[in-house]
Amino acid sequence: MTDLDFRCTGVRPEPFGASPTLLFGLRIEELDHQPVHALALRCQLRIEPAKRGYDPDEVDMLGDLFGEPSRWNSTLRPLQFAHASLTVPAFTGTTHVDLPVPCTYDTEVASASYFRALARGEIPLLLLFSGTVFTGRGGFRAEPIPWHKEASCLMPVDVWRELIESYFPNTGWLRLRKDCLEALRHYRSERALPSWERVFEELLASAEAKRAGQGEEATKGVERR
């Protein structure tokens, strides 16, 4: 049985991709130094949020994913990040390749929401490998890559921010239900607002003023009592 060892050597943004893509450097070694004719590699990438700490400002941004911090002992579960595949050419001993991993900036996706909430530090990732290895000395045979093959990676938060900033500079994306979007379009049209930014700024300002007014009313009620 071919014995492969996988190590992640780093991660960097793909500078010339058609869409946001991270390149994960992989070091692959065939431990018995048998010739590998090709490798049809599949990889599942998983975020392991329990393996890092969080600053107070990050905790505030993660409530939609994990709930109240008092519950994090039970809710801080692994998150699915991505699936990727790669055909590795022939090698003997050790080879180094880049695994391209497509990314999304859709904040409705848990992984993107998690990345966006982090301000600093590193993101603990686990790469789970599967696929088929084509090998054989003086012959040719196909073998499955065992499911227990994996590698850990600490991806700097700055790498993710650099990637997204290069594709979507100073912007973000929201996905809305059609009826909600239509209601916002009517709101914008009725007030002749010049941009979507002005729509949200006006709605936020209105909500803040309403909350401040409710606070004043509550204070007056206490004083009257």
N, C-alpha and C positions, 0 to 999 in steps of 0.2 A: 504494500500500500504506500503510495506516495505521501510523504510527510512534509507539508508546507508550513512555514512560519511567516506570519504577517506582522509587520510593524508600520505604524504611521509615523512618517518623518517630518510632517508639517502640513500646513494648509495655507493657501493664498488665493486671492481673487484671480479669476480668469480675466485678463484685461481686454480681450478681443471677442468675447462671446456675444451671440445674438441676444441672449437673455442672461440674467444674473446666474453666475456659475462659480462654484468654489472648486479648486483643484487640491485634492488630498494626495500628498506624496506617500507612496507605499513602497516599502522594502519587502520583497518576497524572496524567501530562501527555501530551496528544496534541501532538507537537512541531510539526506543521504547522497546528495550531489548526483542524482539520476537526471538524465536529460529530460527537459520538459519541452514538448513540441509546440504546445499552445495551451492557453488557459482561458476558458470562458468563465469569467468571474462575475458574480453578483454580490451586491453589498447592501445591507440594510443599516442605516445610520440612526442611532437612537440617542436622545438627550437624557442625561442622568442628573436631574436637578438637585437631588439630595446630596451630591458630592461636592457642593460648594456652599459658601456662606453668602448672605445677602445684606446689603446696606439698607437702612430705613427707607430711603427713597425708592429702592428697587422693590422692597416689600409692598409698598403702596401700589406699585404698578402690576403686581402679580396676583392681586385678589381675584380677578376674573378667571384665572387658571387654577389656583390652589385654595381659594377661600381664605378665611381668617388665619393668621399665623398660628393661633393656638391649635389649629387642626392639621398643621403641616406634617406632623409625624405620620399621619395616615394618608394625606393627599399629595405629598411631594413624590409622585410616581414618575417613572420614565415616560418621555414623550417621543412619539414618532417624528423623525426629522425628514428623511428622504430615502428613496431607493435609487441605486445606480448600478450600471453594468459596464464591463470593459473586457475587450479581448486582448490578452497579454501575449506578445509574440514569444517565440522559442528562446529558451535560456538554459544554462546549466549552472547550478550553484545558486547565484543570487542575481536578482534584477531589480531595477528601480523604475517605477511607472507613476504617472499621475492619473488619479481617478476623478473624472469630472462629475460634479454633483450639482444638478440644477436646483435653484432656490426660488422661493416665492416671497413677495412682500405683502401678500394678502393678510391683513391683521386678523381675519377670521380663522386663519390656520394657526393652530396652537404653537407650533414651532416658531413662526414669525412673530407672534405676539410675545413669546418668551424672550426671543433675542432682542426685540425692541425695548423690552422693559429693563434690560441690563445696562448699567452705566460704565462698568469697568470690570477688570479681572479676566477670567478664562471660563469657557463653557465646556464642561465635561461631556465628551461624546464616546459612544461605544460603537465600533464598526463590526458587524456580524457578517461573516462571509459564507457563501455557498457557491455552487456552480460545478463545473466539470474540468478536470485536468487531463490532458492528452500527453501520455508519456510512454516510456519503454526504451530500453537499450537493445538495439538490434531487432526492434519490433515496434508495434503501435497498439496502445490500449487506452481506453477511456475509463476514468475513475471519478466518482463524486468527491467533492470537497466536503469533509466532515462538517456537520452543523456546529460543532463546538469551536471552530476556528474563529477568532475574534482579535481585535486590537483596540486599545484605548487611545484617545486623542484629547488634548486640551487646546481648544481653539480660542485664541484671544478675541474678546468682544470687539476690539478695534478692527480685526479682519472683517467681521460681518459688517460693521459700520462703513468701512472703506468700500466694500463691495456694493452696498446699497446706495451709498452716496455717489458712486461713479455711474450708476445706471439711472437713479432717480434723485438728482441733486436737489436738496432742500424741498422735497415733496413727499407726500404719503398717499396711501390709497385706502378707500373705504368701499366695501361692497354692501349695497342696500337692497332691501326688497323693492320691487317695482312700485308698489303703492306708496311706500315711504318716499321714494325718489320723486314720484309725481307730486306728492304733497309739498316737498321742498321746492320743486320747480314752480308751483303755483305761488308759494310764499315769496320766492325771489322775484317772480314776474310782477306780482301785485305791488311790491315795494321798489321795483326798478333797481335792484341791487346789481352792481357791476360784476361781481364775481362770487364763486361759491365760498371763498374765504369770508366775504362780507356777510353771507347768509349765516354761517356758523358763528362768526363774531357777534352778530346781532342777537342770535338765539342764546348764546352763552351769557351775554350782557343782561338780557332780559331775565334769564333764570337766576343770575346772581343778584339782580335788583329785587326779584321776588323773594329770594331767600333772606336777604337783608331786611326786607319789610316784615316778613314773618317773625324774624328775630326781635325786631323792635316791638311788635305787637305782643309777643310773649313777655318781654321785659315790662311793658306797661301793665299787663295783666297781673304780674307778680307785685308791682308797686301798688296797684289798687287794692289787692288783698291785704 
